[in-house]
Amino acid sequence: MDLKKIKKKHMLIACGIVTVLAIALLVFFKKESGEGGDDAALRNVHSSEDGVKVVASYEASTITKEKTLNGHTLVAENDGYEMYLYEPSLSLIIRDKKTGSIMESTVAELDGTSNESWSAFMQSGIMVEVQENVNSQQKKLDLVKSGAKLTVNKIKDGFYAVIEYESYEIKLEVEVLLLEDGSFTVSIPQEKIVEANEKYRIGNIYIYPFLGHTRLGEREGYMFIPDGNGALIYLDDKEGRFSAGYSQKVYGNDVGVEESYVLSLFWDEYMTVNDAEKILAPVYGMVHTDSKMGYLAIIESGAECATIEAYPNGAYTPYNWITSKFRLCTLYVQPTSNSGGSVTKVTDRVPYDIKVKFAFVKEEKANYAGLATRYREYLIENDKLKKCEADYRIRLDFLGSERENWLLFKKAVSMTTASQIEEIYQELKDEGVTDILSIYKGWQSGGMEDLPIKKYNVDGCLGSEAKVKDLMDQAQNDGILFYLYDDLLRANPSTGNTTFNTIKKLDRRLYSESTYKDVYETMVFETPAKSAALASELKESLKKNGISSLAAAGISNTLFTYTYSGEEYTRLDTASVYEEILKQLNDGLDLVLEEPLSLYWQYTDAFLDMPVGNSDYIFTDQSVPFLSMVLKGSMPMYADYTNFEANKQEFFLQLIETGIYPSFYLTYEDPAALLYTNSSDIYTSKYSNYKEEIITYYNQLKQINEQTKDAYIIGHEVMGNGVTKVTYTNGVIIYINYSKNAVTADGYTIEGMSYEIGGEAVE
C-alpha cells in the first residue's frame, strides 16, 4: 500500500475525531448555559465569591469575559471601582471593589406605591422635562415609557449615549466616564442638545436623580444638602411626616425671572417653613453608613442654572433621594400694557455645558467629614482655593455715618468717626487685643446708602480724607487689617441718576429692591458692565490716595438674569463679568468678600459672614459645619455679627466647633441715634457695651486657634449627651459640650456649656 495514502487516511481520521470532539464540547457548553439557537453565544455562567456574575463567552476562537451585576453589564473599572450599565434606561451601579458595597442609580423593583410617572422617573438615569408652548405644566420624558430612542456606544472608561425623543424632535448626548480618582463624571455638552421643533423646548434635565437612593428606613446614613454651612437628612423612616423636601437654586434666587408658573417636579409644589440660606457651593451628597460608601456630587459646569433637590421618604415616594436639575428654559409673564394686560412667554434656551462629578468616599471616610475633605482636595487640585493667612484676628466692623429725613433735606448722623476708631483701638491695645480685622462701612460722602461709590471721598462728619488715611496707616503699623466697604451691585435712585446702566428683568421692567425703610425706600442693581467700570474707577482712586484694602459686597453673592438695551443676559454672563471684576480688584488690592460664592473663593483673603448654622427646615435632622470643614486651615472665616445673636453662650461654642472667627458691628455713639435712618434695625452696637465681651472672645478663641490655625478639620462627630468632637489633622481634638451638665468623653470631663482641648498637637 502507498505510504503517502496511508498517512493521508490517518490524518483525515484524526481530523474527524477532533471535529467530533469540538462539536461535543460546543453542545456541552450550550447545554450548560441554557441558551439555544444557532446564532446564540455559548456561555458558561458561574458566581464569584463577591456575588458578581461572571459570564465567559466562547465565540469562534476568541474567549472574552463579561461581568454583570443585577442585570447591569460592566462598562468600566479601575483599581477601586467598577461601573455597570443597563443600557435601556442608562441605569448605573457603582461597586467598591474592595468592600463589595454598591450604589444604584435607579429603583430595581417597584413596590407599587408610586404612580406611572413616578415609576418611570425612578427607573431612568436621565430625566427631561419638556416645555410645550406656554403650558404651565412641563411634560416629563423618562427613558422607560416615553418612547425614547437610545443609542449607546462603549468608549474607553465609560460610554456615550444619544437620547432621542422623536415625537418631540429633541435629542441630546450624554457622556459618562469613570475616573482614576474614584469618581465618575456625567457630561451633556450644550452643542449636543438639539431642539428642532419650536413648539417643544427642554425645560429641565435631571442627572441621575436616584443615585444612592434608599427605601423608607431600610438603610442607615444620610443625605447631605448645602443649606447654610451644611445639613443632613437621615435615611430613617419618616413615617409620612413630610409632604415635601428641599429645593433651592444654587447661588440663590434669580431676581430677573419669575418662575412661579412652572411647578417643581411633577404636579405638586414644594414647601418650606423658613427662608432658605443661600447655596454658596454647588455640592450635595449621599452616605450609606452601614455599607461605608458615599459620594459627593460636585456640579462642575452649569451650577449657575442648577437647582439641588432632596426628598425624604414620604415626600412623593417611599424613597430617600437627592439630585441636581438644570434649567434650560422657563416661563415668564410679559406685561403688554399699563392697564394689566400680559402674555406668557418662554425664555430662550440658556447655552451652557452640564457636567456633574460624583466623587466617592469609603470605609472610615464614608461620612460628611470625608465629603468635606474630598471637596477641599478638589478645590485645591483645580486652583479654586488659595491658601490665605490663618492667623487669628477678631473682626470689629464700624458704622461711620447714616442719613435721616430732616425738613427738606437729609441730615447726617455720625456714628463712628476716624478719631473715635483710633480711641477704640488704643483701649483694646492696652488690654492686649491687637490682632484685629476691621471693615469701615458708611465711610463715603453721603453715608451708608449713598451708592454707587465712585471714588475715595470721605463723609465730612467723619473727618477728612487725610484723617481716614492716617487711621489706616496707623492701623497697618499696628498690624491691624483695615478695609473700606463698598457694595458694587446696588445704586440708590435717591442719591444719583439711575436712569441708565441699571438692570431690567426679562419682562423688561426695572428691578427694584425694597429696603423696607423710610429714608431710602428702594435700591436698583447696576448692570455688570457698569459695576466693572465703577470698580475700576474706585480702584484707581484708592491707589492714587495710597489705599490698598477693600471689602467688596453685592457682586460677591448675587447672580441674576437681566435685560439691557433689548438684549437678554444670563446668570452665566453675570457670573463671568463679576469674576473678572474680582480678579482685577484682587490684582493690586487686599480684597475680602462678603459671603462669597464658591466661584470667587480664589480671589478673597477672608470669608466674611460665613453662616454658622442652616435654615432649620423641619425635615433636616442635623446641622453640620461642612463649609467650615472645607475652608478651615485654608482661609479665615468670620461669622455674622455676634451682638445680634440671641443665645450668645451657645453661639460662642458654635464658633469653637466650626473654627469660625467672631465679628462685632460697632458704633461709638448709642445706636438710638439710628432710629430714623435706614440702619434702624441696629439696636445694639455701642462699643463701650461690648468692650469686655470683645476681650473675652479674643483671648479664648486666640488660644484655641494657636493650636489649630494651620490644620484642617478631618473629623466631626456628635457623640451624644450634648458633646461634639472635632478632630484636626495635627492631632488636636476639641470637645464641645452643649448640655448644661458636665459630661465625660474619651476620658475628658467637659463642664456644662463649655469646651475642652484634647489630643496631642503634632509639630
Secondary structure, 3 states (H helix, E strand, C coil): CCHHHHHHHHHHHHHHHHHHHHHHHHHHHHHHHCCCCCCCCEEEEEECCCCCEEEEEEECCEEEEEEEECCEEEEEECCCEEEEEEHHHCEEEEEECCCCCEEECCCCCCCCCCCHHHHHHHCCCEEEEEEECCCCCCEEECCCCCCCEEEEEEECCEEEEEEEEHHHCEEEEEEEEEECCCEEEEEECHHHCEECCCCEEEEEEEECCCCCCEECCCCCEEEEECCCCCEEEECCCCCCCCCCCEEEEECCCCCCCCCCCCCCCCCCCCCCCCCCCCECCCEEEEEECCCCEEEEEEEEECHHHEEEEEECCCCCCCEEEEEEEEECCCEEEEECCCCCCEEEEECCCCCCCEEEEEEEEEHHHCCHHHHHHHHHHHHHHCCCCCCCCCCCCEEEEEECEEEEEECCEEEEEECCCHHHHHHHHHHHHHCCCCCEEEEEECCECCCCCCCCCCCCCECHHHCCHHHHHHHHHHHHHCCCEEEEEEECCEECCCCCCCCCCECECCCCCECEEECCCCCCCEEEEECHHHHHHHHHHHHHHHHHCCCCEEEEECCCCCCCCEEECCEEECHHHHHHHHHHHHHHHHCCCEEEEECCCHHHHHHCCCEEEECCCCCCCCCCCEECCHHHHHHCCCCCEEEEEHHHCCCHHHHHHHHHHHCCEEEEEEECCCHHHHCCECCCCCCCCEHHHHHHHHHHHHHHHHHHHHHHCCCCEEEEEEEECCEEEEEECCCEEEEEECCCCCEEECCEEECCCEEEEEECCCC
